[in-house]
Amino acid sequence: VKPPNLYAFATADELAIQLRSYVLDAQNQSFARHDVFRIAVSGGSLPKTLAQALLQPGDGSDADTPQFKKWEVFFADERCVPLDHEDSNYKLVKENWLDKIPEDMGKPTVFTIDEKYLDDVEEMAEAYEQELVKVFAKGDSVRVPMFDLILLGCGPDGHTCSLFPGSPLLRETNAWILSISDSPKPPPKRITFSLPVASHGIKIGFVATGAGKKEILKKIFDGDDGHSLPSGLINHLAQDRVSWFTDTAAVEGVSFP
Ligand code: 6PG
């Protein structure tokens, strides 16, 4: 294990078991603070891995059961497409995870984008930010929303959420949700958590697997400029609140102490 917390597993099954216990710990700690679990997820391969983790049988105790009725699920980034479009992160989460939850486990409350703003990405970002304000600020002024858990992926270029390397959006210090109309990864129109929101989760988990991630993980953990990459920046800012769930192929060449 290398600081902050870098875990590499030999198999996808092993990763799913450990990710499950990490998410359920976060759930249980969050229930001790308030009677709700607020989790943000991104797209890519994450929803499928998360579903595999959460929908496997546990030991039957409350602590080892996802209590989905008390979960509020948000999107760390979303594509500005209809919710049933094949590029939609909501559709990905719905088909891979939400639709597979057995009836008796209850369903999370999901905060999606408002399709009414599909023609105006800035309006869409503003509207999603207002959803967060309603949940996290409730009349008070809150500088940044505190998610109980933020689960992120890491692209081979070091992007995370829809924060891409070199983007001026990385300098945003106030807004919670940002809009993008020229994303280097299609589709071009997206909304995303800003860096302050993405780095302020009580816990932040990155899931990055496969040989396609080994060069970028070397840069983040061993390189001189790892901090300049979006995922490296979050890793740096959030320190021991961050955990990385990876596999052997993804950490090949990363030097563990
Ligand atoms: C998106 C995703 C994106 C993703 C990474 C990693 O909407 O494009 O949220 O940030 O998490 O590209 O994706 P993989 O896990 O599939 O490599």
Boltz pocket constraint, residues with backbone or C-beta under 6 A from the ligand:
constraints:
  - pocket:
      binder: B
      contacts: [[A, 42], [A, 43], [A, 44], [A, 45], [A, 46], [A, 77], [A, 78], [A, 79], [A, 89], [A, 152], [A, 153], [A, 154], [A, 155], [A, 156], [A, 159], [A, 160], [A, 161], [A, 162], [A, 185], [A, 186], [A, 207], [A, 208], [A, 209]]
      max_distance: 6.0
